[in-house]
Each structure stands twice: as structure tokens, then as C-alpha cells.
């Protein structure tokens, strides 16, 4: 009986120590922002197998402690013709697709770039590459199944301004995508 009470007392003390420790953990610098160069906030299959539903996706570049774009290089940032270009490796072209439709826009946030979209049909995959030197978004739409999608694409021109663009995407029987 004494052993059982002693064991219970030790368990309560250990649980209390762990609980107190969990509430006292603080970030080292007080910074809660991630410090990677690019943080993708969607699953790579987020816009597949969706029918007549909104398909949110977001791409955000991260900030450093001083609010400037993080300079850590990762595998997604390539030097192309002497310019730093983020290549979206989370949403790649499907294995079976036709010609892509492309849409270009300009903008820059203090932390790089930011965009989002919604659509009424999941018959495409959207990919966004970003040229840091030109401050240019390069959206690529790849057909997955034939059909028409009505898309609201939103991209940031600065930290506080998000521009919505309504697009109609046609995917033909050969999975070629075109913007009407």
C-alpha cells in the first residue's frame, strides 16, 4: 500500500514538473516568425480531386527578425539569367497534361510575396513561381480534366494590398489550358 501511494505521489510530482515546464518555454529571441526563405502553406495535392468547391491555397515568403526577406537559400530558389527565382516545387505540373496557361502580375511584400486563390472546379493545378529581381508573379495553370473553372486569383502588390483577378480557365480534351 505504501509503495502504491509513493508511486502515485511520484507520478503527480513528475506531471506537475512537465506541466510547469511546458508553460514556461519562450522563444529564444522572442520572434515567432519562421526564418526559412519560403514557406508553402498548402499540401501539394490541395487542388486535386476537388469538385465544385473553393480550393484555397496560399504561398508566402517568410520574414526575418528585422522584417526583411530571409536570405537563406533553399532548393526552391534558383538563379536564372542572373536573377533569383522561386520555383514552386509544392505544386508541380501533373504527369499527364497539355500546354499550360500563364498569367503574370507584379508586386512585392516586405517579406517577398504572397498570394491565394479560390475556384469552383478542381480540373487544374496552379503553380506560382516568383522572380525576386523583377518582383513578378508567374502563375502557371495545368489542365487535369476537361472543363471550365472560374477562378479568383489574389496576389499582394505590397503588405497591405491584395489584388483580386477573376479568370476563366478552359481545359480542353487534350488537357490544354487557356485563359478566356
C-alpha positions as CSV (number, residue, x, y, z in Angstrom):
1,X,0.0,0.0,0.0
2,X,2.8,2.4,0.9
3,X,4.5,1.5,-2.4
4,X,1.3,2.4,-4.4
5,X,0.9,5.7,-2.6
6,X,4.6,6.5,-3.1
7,X,4.3,5.7,-6.8
8,X,1.2,7.9,-7.2
9,X,3.0,10.7,-5.4
10,X,6.0,10.5,-7.7
11,X,3.7,10.4,-10.8
12,X,1.9,13.6,-9.6
13,X,5.1,15.4,-9.0
14,X,6.5,14.4,-12.4
15,X,3.4,15.5,-14.2
16,X,3.5,18.9,-12.4
17,X,7.1,19.4,-13.3
18,X,6.3,18.7,-17.0
19,X,3.3,20.9,-17.0
20,X,5.1,23.9,-15.4
21,X,8.0,23.4,-17.9
22,X,5.6,23.5,-20.9
23,X,4.1,26.8,-19.8
24,X,7.5,28.5,-19.3
25,X,9.1,27.7,-22.6
26,X,9.7,31.0,-24.5
27,X,11.2,31.6,-28.0
28,X,14.9,32.3,-27.8
29,X,14.7,35.8,-29.4
30,X,11.0,36.4,-28.8
31,X,10.5,36.0,-32.6
32,X,7.6,33.8,-33.6
33,X,8.1,34.2,-37.3
34,X,9.7,31.4,-39.3
35,X,13.2,32.1,-40.7
36,X,13.2,30.0,-43.8
37,X,13.3,31.7,-47.2
38,X,9.9,30.4,-48.4
39,X,7.1,28.8,-46.5
40,X,4.4,27.0,-48.5
41,X,1.2,26.7,-46.6
42,X,-0.7,24.1,-48.6
43,X,-0.5,20.4,-49.3
44,X,0.9,19.6,-52.8
45,X,-2.4,17.9,-53.6
46,X,-4.6,20.6,-52.2
47,X,-6.2,21.4,-55.6
48,X,-6.7,17.9,-56.9
49,X,-9.8,15.8,-56.7
50,X,-12.0,18.8,-55.7
51,X,-15.3,19.2,-57.5
52,X,-17.3,22.4,-57.3
53,X,-15.7,23.6,-54.0
54,X,-13.5,26.5,-53.2
55,X,-9.8,25.5,-53.3
56,X,-7.8,27.7,-51.0
57,X,-4.1,27.8,-51.5
58,X,-1.5,30.3,-50.2
59,X,2.1,30.9,-50.9
60,X,4.0,33.2,-48.5
61,X,7.6,34.2,-48.2
62,X,8.9,34.4,-44.7
63,X,10.3,37.3,-42.7
64,X,13.5,37.5,-40.7
65,X,13.8,39.2,-37.3
66,X,14.3,42.6,-38.9
67,X,11.3,42.3,-41.2
68,X,13.5,41.8,-44.3
69,X,13.2,38.8,-46.6
70,X,15.1,35.8,-45.3
71,X,18.2,35.3,-47.3
72,X,18.7,31.6,-46.6
73,X,18.9,29.8,-49.9
74,X,16.9,26.7,-50.3
75,X,16.3,24.2,-53.1
76,X,13.3,26.2,-54.4
77,X,15.3,29.3,-55.2
78,X,17.3,29.2,-58.4
79,X,19.5,31.7,-60.2
80,X,18.0,32.0,-63.7
81,X,19.7,34.5,-66.1
82,X,21.4,36.1,-63.1
83,X,18.0,36.6,-61.2
84,X,16.7,35.0,-58.1
85,X,13.6,33.0,-58.9
86,X,11.5,30.9,-56.5
87,X,10.3,27.7,-58.3
88,X,7.1,26.3,-56.8
89,X,8.1,22.7,-56.0
90,X,4.9,22.0,-54.0
91,X,2.5,22.2,-56.9
92,X,4.2,20.7,-60.0
93,X,2.8,20.0,-63.4
94,X,0.8,16.8,-63.5
95,X,2.4,13.8,-65.2
96,X,-0.4,13.9,-67.9
97,X,-1.3,17.4,-69.0
98,X,-1.3,19.6,-72.1
99,X,0.0,23.1,-72.6
100,X,-0.2,25.4,-69.6
101,X,-1.9,28.8,-69.4
102,X,0.2,31.5,-67.9
103,X,-0.7,34.7,-66.0
104,X,1.8,37.3,-64.9
105,X,1.5,40.0,-62.3
106,X,3.8,42.4,-60.4
107,X,4.1,43.0,-56.7
108,X,6.3,42.7,-53.6
109,X,5.7,42.5,-49.9
110,X,8.3,43.3,-47.3
111,X,8.8,39.5,-46.8
112,X,8.8,38.6,-50.5
113,X,5.5,37.7,-52.0
114,X,2.0,36.4,-51.0
115,X,-0.9,35.0,-53.0
116,X,-4.1,33.0,-52.7
117,X,-6.9,31.8,-54.9
118,X,-10.3,30.1,-54.9
119,X,-12.1,28.2,-57.7
120,X,-15.4,26.5,-58.5
121,X,-13.8,23.5,-60.2
122,X,-10.7,21.3,-59.4
123,X,-9.8,20.5,-63.0
124,X,-6.4,22.2,-62.9
125,X,-3.2,22.6,-60.9
126,X,-1.9,26.1,-60.2
127,X,1.8,26.8,-59.7
128,X,3.3,30.1,-58.8
129,X,6.9,30.9,-59.5
130,X,8.2,34.3,-58.3
131,X,11.1,36.4,-59.7
132,X,12.5,38.4,-56.8
133,X,14.6,40.7,-59.1
134,X,11.6,41.7,-61.3
135,X,9.1,41.4,-58.4
136,X,6.9,39.3,-60.7
137,X,4.5,36.5,-60.1
138,X,4.4,33.8,-62.7
139,X,1.2,31.8,-62.4
140,X,1.0,28.6,-64.4
141,X,-2.3,26.6,-64.8
142,X,-2.1,23.0,-65.9
143,X,-5.1,21.0,-67.0
144,X,-6.1,17.8,-65.2
145,X,-9.5,17.1,-66.6
146,X,-11.5,18.8,-69.3
147,X,-13.9,21.6,-68.1
148,X,-14.2,25.3,-67.2
149,X,-13.1,26.8,-63.9
150,X,-14.0,30.2,-62.6
151,X,-11.0,31.4,-60.5
152,X,-10.4,34.3,-58.2
153,X,-6.7,34.8,-58.0
154,X,-5.4,37.2,-55.4
155,X,-1.8,38.4,-55.2
156,X,-0.2,41.1,-53.0
157,X,1.3,44.2,-54.5
158,X,2.5,45.2,-51.1
159,X,2.0,44.2,-47.5
160,X,-1.5,45.7,-47.2
161,X,-2.8,45.4,-50.8
162,X,-4.2,42.3,-52.2
163,X,-5.5,42.5,-55.8
164,X,-8.2,40.1,-56.9
165,X,-8.3,38.9,-60.5
166,X,-11.3,36.9,-61.9
167,X,-10.2,34.4,-64.5
168,X,-12.0,31.8,-66.6
169,X,-9.8,28.8,-67.3
170,X,-10.8,26.4,-70.1
171,X,-9.2,22.9,-70.2
172,X,-9.9,21.1,-73.5
173,X,-10.0,17.3,-74.1
174,X,-6.2,17.3,-74.7
175,X,-5.8,18.9,-71.3
176,X,-4.5,22.2,-72.8
177,X,-5.3,25.1,-70.5
178,X,-6.3,28.5,-71.8
179,X,-7.4,31.7,-70.0
180,X,-10.5,33.2,-71.6
